[in-house]
Amino acid sequence: MLRVSSMFAVKRALKLNNQEATLMAKHAGFRRVVFNMGLSLRVQMYGAGEFSDSKVINEIKKVLTNYVKKQPEC
């Protein structure tokens, strides 16, 4: 029996004031910084031969936590 799954999306717009819009933009920018930093660390660890996903994730968490602690704007 062939099952067909239907998918749909719901698009919502947020009504933000200027302060909220600025805060959301800052969060999005910080998210990009964290993603790019994590990706860079992952590539470096794979290049070093450390293929265990749990090791990579734990190391990324350590580095990002230390980075955030040293950055007052974070």
CHARMM-style PDB file with segment names, atoms N, HN, CA, C and O in Angstrom:
ATOM      1  N   MET     1       0.837  -1.162   0.000  1.00  0.00      PROA
ATOM      2  CA  MET     1       0.000   0.000   0.000  1.00  0.00      PROA
ATOM      3  C   MET     1       0.894   1.241   0.000  1.00  0.00      PROA
ATOM      4  O   MET     1       1.839   1.330   0.785  1.00  0.00      PROA
ATOM      5  N   LEU     2       0.605   2.165  -0.851  1.00  0.00      PROA
ATOM      6  HN  LEU     2      -0.162   2.094  -1.488  1.00  0.00      PROA
ATOM      7  CA  LEU     2       1.348   3.400  -0.978  1.00  0.00      PROA
ATOM      8  C   LEU     2       0.681   4.483  -0.144  1.00  0.00      PROA
ATOM      9  O   LEU     2      -0.501   4.779  -0.321  1.00  0.00      PROA
ATOM     10  N   ARG     3       1.445   5.068   0.761  1.00  0.00      PROA
ATOM     11  HN  ARG     3       2.405   4.828   0.904  1.00  0.00      PROA
ATOM     12  CA  ARG     3       0.902   6.144   1.593  1.00  0.00      PROA
ATOM     13  C   ARG     3       1.434   7.478   1.081  1.00  0.00      PROA
ATOM     14  O   ARG     3       2.634   7.641   0.858  1.00  0.00      PROA
ATOM     15  N   VAL     4       0.552   8.397   0.904  1.00  0.00      PROA
ATOM     16  HN  VAL     4      -0.423   8.266   1.085  1.00  0.00      PROA
ATOM     17  CA  VAL     4       0.937   9.715   0.437  1.00  0.00      PROA
ATOM     18  C   VAL     4       0.742  10.692   1.596  1.00  0.00      PROA
ATOM     19  O   VAL     4      -0.337  10.788   2.181  1.00  0.00      PROA
ATOM     20  N   SER     5       1.773  11.382   1.895  1.00  0.00      PROA
ATOM     21  HN  SER     5       2.650  11.305   1.420  1.00  0.00      PROA
ATOM     22  CA  SER     5       1.716  12.349   2.984  1.00  0.00      PROA
ATOM     23  C   SER     5       1.582  13.743   2.387  1.00  0.00      PROA
ATOM     24  O   SER     5       2.341  14.128   1.497  1.00  0.00      PROA
ATOM     25  N   SER     6       0.628  14.476   2.877  1.00  0.00      PROA
ATOM     26  HN  SER     6       0.011  14.163   3.599  1.00  0.00      PROA
ATOM     27  CA  SER     6       0.488  15.839   2.383  1.00  0.00      PROA
ATOM     28  C   SER     6       1.189  16.788   3.349  1.00  0.00      PROA
ATOM     29  O   SER     6       1.117  16.625   4.567  1.00  0.00      PROA
ATOM     30  N   MET     7       1.856  17.761   2.792  1.00  0.00      PROA
ATOM     31  HN  MET     7       1.914  17.893   1.802  1.00  0.00      PROA
ATOM     32  CA  MET     7       2.575  18.740   3.591  1.00  0.00      PROA
ATOM     33  C   MET     7       2.032  20.120   3.265  1.00  0.00      PROA
ATOM     34  O   MET     7       1.661  20.404   2.126  1.00  0.00      PROA
ATOM     35  N   PHE     8       1.991  20.949   4.249  1.00  0.00      PROA
ATOM     36  HN  PHE     8       2.292  20.718   5.174  1.00  0.00      PROA
ATOM     37  CA  PHE     8       1.570  22.317   4.023  1.00  0.00      PROA
ATOM     38  C   PHE     8       2.348  23.229   4.960  1.00  0.00      PROA
ATOM     39  O   PHE     8       2.909  22.778   5.958  1.00  0.00      PROA
ATOM     40  N   ALA     9       2.376  24.483   4.638  1.00  0.00      PROA
ATOM     41  HN  ALA     9       1.920  24.850   3.828  1.00  0.00      PROA
ATOM     42  CA  ALA     9       3.095  25.457   5.453  1.00  0.00      PROA
ATOM     43  C   ALA     9       2.149  26.590   5.822  1.00  0.00      PROA
ATOM     44  O   ALA     9       1.230  26.934   5.079  1.00  0.00      PROA
ATOM     45  N   VAL    10       2.401  27.142   6.962  1.00  0.00      PROA
ATOM     46  HN  VAL    10       3.148  26.863   7.565  1.00  0.00      PROA
ATOM     47  CA  VAL    10       1.640  28.296   7.416  1.00  0.00      PROA
ATOM     48  C   VAL    10       2.635  29.438   7.589  1.00  0.00      PROA
ATOM     49  O   VAL    10       3.628  29.296   8.301  1.00  0.00      PROA
ATOM     50  N   LYS    11       2.376  30.543   6.953  1.00  0.00      PROA
ATOM     51  HN  LYS    11       1.569  30.658   6.374  1.00  0.00      PROA
ATOM     52  CA  LYS    11       3.256  31.691   7.027  1.00  0.00      PROA
ATOM     53  C   LYS    11       2.633  32.729   7.953  1.00  0.00      PROA
ATOM     54  O   LYS    11       1.471  33.104   7.795  1.00  0.00      PROA
ATOM     55  N   ARG    12       3.416  33.183   8.911  1.00  0.00      PROA
ATOM     56  HN  ARG    12       4.360  32.879   9.039  1.00  0.00      PROA
ATOM     57  CA  ARG    12       2.942  34.175   9.865  1.00  0.00      PROA
ATOM     58  C   ARG    12       3.879  35.381   9.846  1.00  0.00      PROA
ATOM     59  O   ARG    12       5.088  35.228   9.673  1.00  0.00      PROA
ATOM     60  N   ALA    13       3.344  36.533  10.018  1.00  0.00      PROA
ATOM     61  HN  ALA    13       2.362  36.657  10.158  1.00  0.00      PROA
ATOM     62  CA  ALA    13       4.142  37.750  10.109  1.00  0.00      PROA
ATOM     63  C   ALA    13       4.045  38.276  11.535  1.00  0.00      PROA
ATOM     64  O   ALA    13       2.965  38.339  12.124  1.00  0.00      PROA
ATOM     65  N   LEU    14       5.188  38.648  12.068  1.00  0.00      PROA
ATOM     66  HN  LEU    14       6.065  38.596  11.591  1.00  0.00      PROA
ATOM     67  CA  LEU    14       5.219  39.222  13.408  1.00  0.00      PROA
ATOM     68  C   LEU    14       5.049  40.733  13.316  1.00  0.00      PROA
ATOM     69  O   LEU    14       5.613  41.380  12.434  1.00  0.00      PROA
ATOM     70  N   LYS    15       4.287  41.269  14.210  1.00  0.00      PROA
ATOM     71  HN  LYS    15       3.828  40.743  14.927  1.00  0.00      PROA
ATOM     72  CA  LYS    15       4.131  42.723  14.282  1.00  0.00      PROA
ATOM     73  C   LYS    15       5.059  43.223  15.381  1.00  0.00      PROA
ATOM     74  O   LYS    15       4.722  43.200  16.565  1.00  0.00      PROA
ATOM     75  N   LEU    16       6.241  43.676  14.957  1.00  0.00      PROA
ATOM     76  HN  LEU    16       6.515  43.694  13.995  1.00  0.00      PROA
ATOM     77  CA  LEU    16       7.271  44.092  15.899  1.00  0.00      PROA
ATOM     78  C   LEU    16       7.450  45.599  15.867  1.00  0.00      PROA
ATOM     79  O   LEU    16       7.348  46.230  14.815  1.00  0.00      PROA
ATOM     80  N   ASN    17       7.718  46.165  17.033  1.00  0.00      PROA
ATOM     81  HN  ASN    17       7.800  45.653  17.888  1.00  0.00      PROA
ATOM     82  CA  ASN    17       8.094  47.576  17.044  1.00  0.00      PROA
ATOM     83  C   ASN    17       9.590  47.665  16.730  1.00  0.00      PROA
ATOM     84  O   ASN    17      10.243  46.637  16.552  1.00  0.00      PROA
ATOM     85  N   ASN    18      10.134  48.876  16.661  1.00  0.00      PROA
ATOM     86  HN  ASN    18       9.603  49.711  16.805  1.00  0.00      PROA
ATOM     87  CA  ASN    18      11.539  49.049  16.276  1.00  0.00      PROA
ATOM     88  C   ASN    18      12.504  48.360  17.236  1.00  0.00      PROA
ATOM     89  O   ASN    18      13.488  47.760  16.803  1.00  0.00      PROA
ATOM     90  N   GLN    19      12.230  48.443  18.528  1.00  0.00      PROA
ATOM     91  HN  GLN    19      11.431  48.931  18.880  1.00  0.00      PROA
ATOM     92  CA  GLN    19      13.104  47.822  19.523  1.00  0.00      PROA
ATOM     93  C   GLN    19      13.099  46.296  19.372  1.00  0.00      PROA
ATOM     94  O   GLN    19      14.155  45.665  19.424  1.00  0.00      PROA
ATOM     95  N   GLU    20      11.934  45.713  19.187  1.00  0.00      PROA
ATOM     96  HN  GLU    20      11.076  46.226  19.145  1.00  0.00      PROA
ATOM     97  CA  GLU    20      11.824  44.260  19.019  1.00  0.00      PROA
ATOM     98  C   GLU    20      12.475  43.811  17.718  1.00  0.00      PROA
ATOM     99  O   GLU    20      13.139  42.775  17.686  1.00  0.00      PROA
ATOM    100  N   ALA    21      12.293  44.578  16.646  1.00  0.00      PROA
ATOM    101  HN  ALA    21      11.754  45.420  16.672  1.00  0.00      PROA
ATOM    102  CA  ALA    21      12.902  44.228  15.360  1.00  0.00      PROA
ATOM    103  C   ALA    21      14.423  44.264  15.452  1.00  0.00      PROA
ATOM    104  O   ALA    21      15.101  43.407  14.884  1.00  0.00      PROA
ATOM    105  N   THR    22      14.958  45.247  16.162  1.00  0.00      PROA
ATOM    106  HN  THR    22      14.407  45.943  16.623  1.00  0.00      PROA
ATOM    107  CA  THR    22      16.410  45.340  16.356  1.00  0.00      PROA
ATOM    108  C   THR    22      16.923  44.151  17.148  1.00  0.00      PROA
ATOM    109  O   THR    22      17.955  43.576  16.803  1.00  0.00      PROA
ATOM    110  N   LEU    23      16.223  43.780  18.197  1.00  0.00      PROA
ATOM    111  HN  LEU    23      15.384  44.247  18.478  1.00  0.00      PROA
ATOM    112  CA  LEU    23      16.626  42.638  19.018  1.00  0.00      PROA
ATOM    113  C   LEU    23      16.599  41.339  18.208  1.00  0.00      PROA
ATOM    114  O   LEU    23      17.504  40.514  18.330  1.00  0.00      PROA
ATOM    115  N   MET    24      15.579  41.158  17.397  1.00  0.00      PROA
ATOM    116  HN  MET    24      14.843  41.828  17.298  1.00  0.00      PROA
ATOM    117  CA  MET    24      15.491  39.955  16.556  1.00  0.00      PROA
ATOM    118  C   MET    24      16.654  39.907  15.553  1.00  0.00      PROA
ATOM    119  O   MET    24      17.217  38.840  15.308  1.00  0.00      PROA
ATOM    120  N   ALA    25      17.008  41.051  14.981  1.00  0.00      PROA
ATOM    121  HN  ALA    25      16.550  41.918  15.181  1.00  0.00      PROA
ATOM    122  CA  ALA    25      18.130  41.107  14.040  1.00  0.00      PROA
ATOM    123  C   ALA    25      19.443  40.761  14.734  1.00  0.00      PROA
ATOM    124  O   ALA    25      20.288  40.076  14.158  1.00  0.00      PROA
ATOM    125  N   LYS    26      19.619  41.232  15.968  1.00  0.00      PROA
ATOM    126  HN  LYS    26      18.933  41.788  16.437  1.00  0.00      PROA
ATOM    127  CA  LYS    26      20.828  40.896  16.728  1.00  0.00      PROA
ATOM    128  C   LYS    26      20.901  39.400  17.007  1.00  0.00      PROA
ATOM    129  O   LYS    26      21.968  38.796  16.895  1.00  0.00      PROA
ATOM    130  N   HSD    27      19.772  38.803  17.370  1.00  0.00      PROA
ATOM    131  HN  HSD    27      18.905  39.293  17.461  1.00  0.00      PROA
ATOM    132  CA  HSD    27      19.742  37.360  17.626  1.00  0.00      PROA
ATOM    133  C   HSD    27      20.095  36.581  16.362  1.00  0.00      PROA
ATOM    134  O   HSD    27      20.843  35.606  16.423  1.00  0.00      PROA
ATOM    135  N   ALA    28      19.567  37.000  15.231  1.00  0.00      PROA
ATOM    136  HN  ALA    28      18.959  37.792  15.181  1.00  0.00      PROA
ATOM    137  CA  ALA    28      19.854  36.320  13.970  1.00  0.00      PROA
ATOM    138  C   ALA    28      21.339  36.440  13.627  1.00  0.00      PROA
ATOM    139  O   ALA    28      21.946  35.484  13.145  1.00  0.00      PROA
ATOM    140  N   GLY    29      21.917  37.600  13.872  1.00  0.00      PROA
ATOM    141  HN  GLY    29      21.424  38.377  14.264  1.00  0.00      PROA
ATOM    142  CA  GLY    29      23.337  37.786  13.612  1.00  0.00      PROA
ATOM    143  C   GLY    29      24.197  36.920  14.509  1.00  0.00      PROA
ATOM    144  O   GLY    29      25.181  36.339  14.051  1.00  0.00      PROA
ATOM    145  N   PHE    30      23.839  36.826  15.784  1.00  0.00      PROA
ATOM    146  HN  PHE    30      23.040  37.298  16.156  1.00  0.00      PROA
ATOM    147  CA  PHE    30      24.598  36.001  16.719  1.00  0.00      PROA
ATOM    148  C   PHE    30      24.465  34.524  16.358  1.00  0.00      PROA
ATOM    149  O   PHE    30      25.414  33.755  16.512  1.00  0.00      PROA
ATOM    150  N   ARG    31      23.288  34.130  15.878  1.00  0.00      PROA
ATOM    151  HN  ARG    31      22.517  34.754  15.753  1.00  0.00      PROA
ATOM    152  CA  ARG    31      23.078  32.750  15.458  1.00  0.00      PROA
ATOM    153  C   ARG    31      24.033  32.385  14.323  1.00  0.00      PROA
ATOM    154  O   ARG    31      24.579  31.283  14.295  1.00  0.00      PROA
ATOM    155  N   ARG    32      24.232  33.317  13.386  1.00  0.00      PROA
ATOM    156  HN  ARG    32      23.788  34.213  13.409  1.00  0.00      PROA
ATOM    157  CA  ARG    32      25.165  33.063  12.280  1.00  0.00      PROA
ATOM    158  C   ARG    32      26.584  32.919  12.800  1.00  0.00      PROA
ATOM    159  O   ARG    32      27.326  32.057  12.331  1.00  0.00      PROA
ATOM    160  N   VAL    33      26.975  33.750  13.766  1.00  0.00      PROA
ATOM    161  HN  VAL    33      26.372  34.451  14.148  1.00  0.00      PROA
ATOM    162  CA  VAL    33      28.320  33.669  14.342  1.00  0.00      PROA
ATOM    163  C   VAL    33      28.530  32.300  14.988  1.00  0.00      PROA
ATOM    164  O   VAL    33      29.555  31.654  14.768  1.00  0.00      PROA
ATOM    165  N   VAL    34      27.565  31.867  15.776  1.00  0.00      PROA
ATOM    166  HN  VAL    34      26.732  32.391  15.955  1.00  0.00      PROA
ATOM    167  CA  VAL    34      27.668  30.578  16.474  1.00  0.00      PROA
ATOM    168  C   VAL    34      27.715  29.432  15.467  1.00  0.00      PROA
ATOM    169  O   VAL    34      28.538  28.527  15.600  1.00  0.00      PROA
ATOM    170  N   PHE    35      26.839  29.462  14.459  1.00  0.00      PROA
ATOM    171  HN  PHE    35      26.170  30.198  14.351  1.00  0.00      PROA
ATOM    172  CA  PHE    35      26.823  28.389  13.461  1.00  0.00      PROA
ATOM    173  C   PHE    35      28.159  28.316  12.725  1.00  0.00      PROA
ATOM    174  O   PHE    35      28.727  27.233  12.577  1.00  0.00      PROA
ATOM    175  N   ASN    36      28.661  29.451  12.266  1.00  0.00      PROA
ATOM    176  HN  ASN    36      28.200  30.331  12.386  1.00  0.00      PROA
ATOM    177  CA  ASN    36      29.915  29.462  11.513  1.00  0.00      PROA
ATOM    178  C   ASN    36      31.090  29.025  12.373  1.00  0.00      PROA
ATOM    179  O   ASN    36      31.982  28.325  11.892  1.00  0.00      PROA
ATOM    180  N   MET    37      31.104  29.429  13.641  1.00  0.00      PROA
ATOM    181  HN  MET    37      30.380  29.998  14.031  1.00  0.00      PROA
ATOM    182  CA  MET    37      32.176  29.015  14.538  1.00  0.00      PROA
ATOM    183  C   MET    37      32.114  27.503  14.780  1.00  0.00      PROA
ATOM    184  O   MET    37      33.139  26.822  14.747  1.00  0.00      PROA
ATOM    185  N   GLY    38      30.918  26.991  15.019  1.00  0.00      PROA
ATOM    186  HN  GLY    38      30.085  27.544  15.046  1.00  0.00      PROA
ATOM    187  CA  GLY    38      30.756  25.553  15.220  1.00  0.00      PROA
ATOM    188  C   GLY    38      31.145  24.760  13.989  1.00  0.00      PROA
ATOM    189  O   GLY    38      31.786  23.715  14.102  1.00  0.00      PROA
ATOM    190  N   LEU    39      30.767  25.241  12.816  1.00  0.00      PROA
ATOM    191  HN  LEU    39      30.247  26.090  12.725  1.00  0.00      PROA
ATOM    192  CA  LEU    39      31.127  24.565  11.574  1.00  0.00      PROA
ATOM    193  C   LEU    39      32.630  24.554  11.372  1.00  0.00      PROA
ATOM    194  O   LEU    39      33.195  23.544  10.951  1.00  0.00      PROA
ATOM    195  N   SER    40      33.280  25.665  11.668  1.00  0.00      PROA
ATOM    196  HN  SER    40      32.821  26.485  12.011  1.00  0.00      PROA
ATOM    197  CA  SER    40      34.730  25.744  11.542  1.00  0.00      PROA
ATOM    198  C   SER    40      35.421  24.743  12.481  1.00  0.00      PROA
ATOM    199  O   SER    40      36.352  24.046  12.078  1.00  0.00      PROA
ATOM    200  N   LEU    41      34.957  24.681  13.729  1.00  0.00      PROA
ATOM    201  HN  LEU    41      34.201  25.247  14.056  1.00  0.00      PROA
ATOM    202  CA  LEU    41      35.541  23.722  14.683  1.00  0.00      PROA
ATOM    203  C   LEU    41      35.321  22.286  14.228  1.00  0.00      PROA
ATOM    204  O   LEU    41      36.208  21.444  14.361  1.00  0.00      PROA
ATOM    205  N   ARG    42      34.153  22.014  13.700  1.00  0.00      PROA
ATOM    206  HN  ARG    42      33.431  22.698  13.592  1.00  0.00      PROA
ATOM    207  CA  ARG    42      33.841  20.654  13.237  1.00  0.00      PROA
ATOM    208  C   ARG    42      34.759  20.257  12.083  1.00  0.00      PROA
ATOM    209  O   ARG    42      35.267  19.136  12.054  1.00  0.00      PROA
ATOM    210  N   VAL    43      34.970  21.157  11.146  1.00  0.00      PROA
ATOM    211  HN  VAL    43      34.557  22.067  11.170  1.00  0.00      PROA
ATOM    212  CA  VAL    43      35.855  20.876  10.008  1.00  0.00      PROA
ATOM    213  C   VAL    43      37.281  20.638  10.502  1.00  0.00      PROA
ATOM    214  O   VAL    43      37.961  19.729  10.026  1.00  0.00      PROA
ATOM    215  N   GLN    44      37.735  21.456  11.458  1.00  0.00      PROA
ATOM    216  HN  GLN    44      37.183  22.194  11.845  1.00  0.00      PROA
ATOM    217  CA  GLN    44      39.082  21.277  12.001  1.00  0.00      PROA
ATOM    218  C   GLN    44      39.233  19.928  12.696  1.00  0.00      PROA
ATOM    219  O   GLN    44      40.249  19.253  12.531  1.00  0.00      PROA
ATOM    220  N   MET    45      38.225  19.534  13.471  1.00  0.00      PROA
ATOM    221  HN  MET    45      37.400  20.082  13.605  1.00  0.00      PROA
ATOM    222  CA  MET    45      38.319  18.265  14.197  1.00  0.00      PROA
ATOM    223  C   MET    45      38.268  17.075  13.244  1.00  0.00      PROA
ATOM    224  O   MET    45      38.972  16.087  13.451  1.00  0.00      PROA
ATOM    225  N   TYR    46      37.453  17.162  12.214  1.00  0.00      PROA
ATOM    226  HN  TYR    46      36.882  17.965  12.046  1.00  0.00      PROA
ATOM    227  CA  TYR    46      37.426  16.082  11.233  1.00  0.00      PROA
ATOM    228  C   TYR    46      38.744  15.993  10.488  1.00  0.00      PROA
ATOM    229  O   TYR    46      39.194  14.901  10.143  1.00  0.00      PROA
ATOM    230  N   GLY    47      39.368  17.148  10.236  1.00  0.00      PROA
ATOM    231  HN  GLY    47      39.002  18.035  10.516  1.00  0.00      PROA
ATOM    232  CA  GLY    47      40.680  17.159   9.591  1.00  0.00      PROA
ATOM    233  C   GLY    47      41.745  16.532  10.468  1.00  0.00      PROA
ATOM    234  O   GLY    47      42.723  15.974   9.970  1.00  0.00      PROA
ATOM    235  N   ALA    48      41.550  16.625  11.791  1.00  0.00      PROA
ATOM    236  HN  ALA    48      40.756  17.078  12.196  1.00  0.00      PROA
ATOM    237  CA  ALA    48      42.514  16.049  12.738  1.00  0.00      PROA
ATOM    238  C   ALA    48      42.250  14.564  12.979  1.00  0.00      PROA
ATOM    239  O   ALA    48      43.005  13.911  13.700  1.00  0.00      PROA
ATOM    240  N   GLY    49      41.185  14.025  12.381  1.00  0.00      PROA
ATOM    241  HN  GLY    49      40.572  14.556  11.795  1.00  0.00      PROA
ATOM    242  CA  GLY    49      40.905  12.605  12.518  1.00  0.00      PROA
ATOM    243  C   GLY    49      39.979  12.241  13.653  1.00  0.00      PROA
ATOM    244  O   GLY    49      39.841  11.059  13.967  1.00  0.00      PROA
ATOM    245  N   GLU    50      39.340  13.208  14.280  1.00  0.00      PROA
ATOM    246  HN  GLU    50      39.453  14.169  14.025  1.00  0.00      PROA
ATOM    247  CA  GLU    50      38.399  12.941  15.367  1.00  0.00      PROA
ATOM    248  C   GLU    50      36.993  12.876  14.780  1.00  0.00      PROA
ATOM    249  O   GLU    50      36.359  13.906  14.550  1.00  0.00      PROA
ATOM    250  N   PHE    51      36.512  11.661  14.541  1.00  0.00      PROA
ATOM    251  HN  PHE    51      37.026  10.824  14.728  1.00  0.00      PROA
ATOM    252  CA  PHE    51      35.250  11.494  13.820  1.00  0.00      PROA
ATOM    253  C   PHE    51      34.045  11.246  14.711  1.00  0.00      PROA
ATOM    254  O   PHE    51      32.923  11.186  14.209  1.00  0.00      PROA
ATOM    255  N   SER    52      34.236  11.101  15.991  1.00  0.00      PROA
ATOM    256  HN  SER    52      35.148  11.149  16.399  1.00  0.00      PROA
ATOM    257  CA  SER    52      33.121  10.827  16.887  1.00  0.00      PROA
ATOM    258  C   SER    52      32.250  12.073  17.026  1.00  0.00      PROA
ATOM    259  O   SER    52      32.723  13.125  17.457  1.00  0.00      PROA
ATOM    260  N   ASP    53      30.980  11.946  16.660  1.00  0.00      PROA
ATOM    261  HN  ASP    53      30.596  11.092  16.310  1.00  0.00      PROA
ATOM    262  CA  ASP    53      30.073  13.095  16.737  1.00  0.00      PROA
ATOM    263  C   ASP    53      29.942  13.618  18.164  1.00  0.00      PROA
ATOM    264  O   ASP    53      29.882  14.830  18.374  1.00  0.00      PROA
ATOM    265  N   SER    54      29.898  12.725  19.143  1.00  0.00      PROA
ATOM    266  HN  SER    54      29.946  11.740  18.973  1.00  0.00      PROA
ATOM    267  CA  SER    54      29.749  13.178  20.528  1.00  0.00      PROA
ATOM    268  C   SER    54      30.973  13.981  20.972  1.00  0.00      PROA
ATOM    269  O   SER    54      30.829  14.974  21.685  1.00  0.00      PROA
ATOM    270  N   LYS    55      32.173  13.566  20.560  1.00  0.00      PROA
ATOM    271  HN  LYS    55      32.290  12.759  19.981  1.00  0.00      PROA
ATOM    272  CA  LYS    55      33.382  14.316  20.899  1.00  0.00      PROA
ATOM    273  C   LYS    55      33.356  15.697  20.257  1.00  0.00      PROA
ATOM    274  O   LYS    55      33.693  16.697  20.890  1.00  0.00      PROA
ATOM    275  N   VAL    56      32.957  15.733  19.011  1.00  0.00      PROA
ATOM    276  HN  VAL    56      32.684  14.920  18.497  1.00  0.00      PROA
ATOM    277  CA  VAL    56      32.910  16.999  18.278  1.00  0.00      PROA
ATOM    278  C   VAL    56      31.905  17.946  18.923  1.00  0.00      PROA
ATOM    279  O   VAL    56      32.214  19.117  19.140  1.00  0.00      PROA
ATOM    280  N   ILE    57      30.715  17.457  19.231  1.00  0.00      PROA
ATOM    281  HN  ILE    57      30.464  16.505  19.055  1.00  0.00      PROA
ATOM    282  CA  ILE    57      29.677  18.290  19.825  1.00  0.00      PROA
ATOM    283  C   ILE    57      30.105  18.797  21.198  1.00  0.00      PROA
ATOM    284  O   ILE    57      29.911  19.973  21.505  1.00  0.00      PROA
ATOM    285  N   ASN    58      30.681  17.933  22.026  1.00  0.00      PROA
ATOM    286  HN  ASN    58      30.839  16.978  21.776  1.00  0.00      PROA
ATOM    287  CA  ASN    58      31.142  18.352  23.349  1.00  0.00      PROA
ATOM    288  C   ASN    58      32.231  19.413  23.252  1.00  0.00      PROA
ATOM    289  O   ASN    58      32.241  20.364  24.033  1.00  0.00      PROA
ATOM    290  N   GLU    59      33.140  19.258  22.305  1.00  0.00      PROA
ATOM    291  HN  GLU    59      33.131  18.485  21.671  1.00  0.00      PROA
ATOM    292  CA  GLU    59      34.212  20.239  22.133  1.00  0.00      PROA
ATOM    293  C   GLU    59      33.660  21.574  21.652  1.00  0.00      PROA
ATOM    294  O   GLU    59      34.103  22.627  22.110  1.00  0.00      PROA
ATOM    295  N   ILE    60      32.714  21.541  20.747  1.00  0.00      PROA
ATOM    296  HN  ILE    60      32.355  20.685  20.375  1.00  0.00      PROA
ATOM    297  CA  ILE    60      32.080  22.771  20.260  1.00  0.00      PROA
ATOM    298  C   ILE    60      31.378  23.482  21.413  1.00  0.00      PROA
ATOM    299  O   ILE    60      31.474  24.703  21.534  1.00  0.00      PROA
ATOM    300  N   LYS    61      30.673  22.733  22.259  1.00  0.00      PROA
ATOM    301  HN  LYS    61      30.594  21.741  22.161  1.00  0.00      PROA
ATOM    302  CA  LYS    61      29.994  23.334  23.414  1.00  0.00      PROA
ATOM    303  C   LYS    61      30.988  24.021  24.332  1.00  0.00      PROA
ATOM    304  O   LYS    61      30.734  25.135  24.791  1.00  0.00      PROA
ATOM    305  N   LYS    62      32.128  23.370  24.613  1.00  0.00      PROA
ATOM    306  HN  LYS    62      32.334  22.466  24.240  1.00  0.00      PROA
ATOM    307  CA  LYS    62      33.145  23.953  25.485  1.00  0.00      PROA
ATOM    308  C   LYS    62      33.684  25.258  24.904  1.00  0.00      PROA
ATOM    309  O   LYS    62      33.765  26.270  25.599  1.00  0.00      PROA
ATOM    310  N   VAL    63      34.045  25.225  23.640  1.00  0.00      PROA
ATOM    311  HN  VAL    63      33.979  24.402  23.075  1.00  0.00      PROA
ATOM    312  CA  VAL    63      34.639  26.400  23.004  1.00  0.00      PROA
ATOM    313  C   VAL    63      33.644  27.549  22.959  1.00  0.00      PROA
ATOM    314  O   VAL    63      34.002  28.683  23.274  1.00  0.00      PROA
ATOM    315  N   LEU    64      32.401  27.276  22.572  1.00  0.00      PROA
ATOM    316  HN  LEU    64      32.111  26.354  22.315  1.00  0.00      PROA
ATOM    317  CA  LEU    64      31.403  28.337  22.487  1.00  0.00      PROA
ATOM    318  C   LEU    64      31.057  28.903  23.856  1.00  0.00      PROA
ATOM    319  O   LEU    64      30.847  30.109  23.987  1.00  0.00      PROA
ATOM    320  N   THR    65      30.995  28.054  24.878  1.00  0.00      PROA
ATOM    321  HN  THR    65      31.165  27.075  24.771  1.00  0.00      PROA
ATOM    322  CA  THR    65      30.717  28.527  26.232  1.00  0.00      PROA
ATOM    323  C   THR    65      31.828  29.451  26.711  1.00  0.00      PROA
ATOM    324  O   THR    65      31.550  30.511  27.272  1.00  0.00      PROA
ATOM    325  N   ASN    66      33.070  29.067  26.497  1.00  0.00      PROA
ATOM    326  HN  ASN    66      33.295  28.206  26.041  1.00  0.00      PROA
ATOM    327  CA  ASN    66      34.198  29.911  26.893  1.00  0.00      PROA
ATOM    328  C   ASN    66      34.210  31.218  26.105  1.00  0.00      PROA
ATOM    329  O   ASN    66      34.516  32.271  26.665  1.00  0.00      PROA
ATOM    330  N   TYR    67      33.883  31.167  24.825  1.00  0.00      PROA
ATOM    331  HN  TYR    67      33.634  30.312  24.370  1.00  0.00      PROA
ATOM    332  CA  TYR    67      33.850  32.356  23.982  1.00  0.00      PROA
ATOM    333  C   TYR    67      32.797  33.344  24.498  1.00  0.00      PROA
ATOM    334  O   TYR    67      33.060  34.542  24.609  1.00  0.00      PROA
ATOM    335  N   VAL    68      31.618  32.834  24.808  1.00  0.00      PROA
ATOM    336  HN  VAL    68      31.405  31.861  24.718  1.00  0.00      PROA
ATOM    337  CA  VAL    68      30.529  33.690  25.269  1.00  0.00      PROA
ATOM    338  C   VAL    68      30.874  34.319  26.617  1.00  0.00      PROA
ATOM    339  O   VAL    68      30.560  35.485  26.853  1.00  0.00      PROA
ATOM    340  N   LYS    69      31.510  33.565  27.492  1.00  0.00      PROA
ATOM    341  HN  LYS    69      31.765  32.617  27.300  1.00  0.00      PROA
ATOM    342  CA  LYS    69      31.886  34.095  28.809  1.00  0.00      PROA
ATOM    343  C   LYS    69      32.869  35.258  28.688  1.00  0.00      PROA
ATOM    344  O   LYS    69      32.861  36.164  29.522  1.00  0.00      PROA
ATOM    345  N   LYS    70      33.716  35.240  27.654  1.00  0.00      PROA
ATOM    346  HN  LYS    70      33.722  34.505  26.977  1.00  0.00      PROA
ATOM    347  CA  LYS    70      34.731  36.280  27.487  1.00  0.00      PROA
ATOM    348  C   LYS    70      34.216  37.493  26.731  1.00  0.00      PROA
ATOM    349  O   LYS    70      34.876  38.532  26.713  1.00  0.00      PROA
ATOM    350  N   GLN    71      33.045  37.380  26.103  1.00  0.00      PROA
ATOM    351  HN  GLN    71      32.509  36.536  26.117  1.00  0.00      PROA
ATOM    352  CA  GLN    71      32.491  38.475  25.315  1.00  0.00      PROA
ATOM    353  C   GLN    71      31.369  39.156  26.071  1.00  0.00      PROA
ATOM    354  O   GLN    71      30.298  38.566  26.212  1.00  0.00      PROA
ATOM    355  N   PRO    72      31.563  40.370  26.564  1.00  0.00      PROA
ATOM    356  CA  PRO    72      30.511  41.026  27.346  1.00  0.00      PROA
ATOM    357  C   PRO    72      29.237  41.296  26.542  1.00  0.00      PROA
ATOM    358  O   PRO    72      28.149  41.337  27.116  1.00  0.00      PROA
ATOM    359  N   GLU    73      29.354  41.479  25.228  1.00  0.00      PROA
ATOM    360  HN  GLU    73      30.238  41.445  24.762  1.00  0.00      PROA
ATOM    361  CA  GLU    73      28.164  41.754  24.421  1.00  0.00      PROA
ATOM    362  C   GLU    73      27.315  40.507  24.168  1.00  0.00      PROA
ATOM    363  O   GLU    73      26.185  40.605  23.690  1.00  0.00      PROA
ATOM    364  N   CYS    74      27.859  39.352  24.488  1.00  0.00      PROA
ATOM    365  HN  CYS    74      28.777  39.273  24.876  1.00  0.00      PROA
ATOM    366  CA  CYS    74      27.104  38.104  24.285  1.00  0.00      PROA
ATOM    367  C   CYS    74      26.252  37.805  25.498  1.00  0.00      PROA
ATOM    368  OT1 CYS    74      25.544  36.798  25.521  1.00  0.00      PROA
TER     369      CYS     74
END
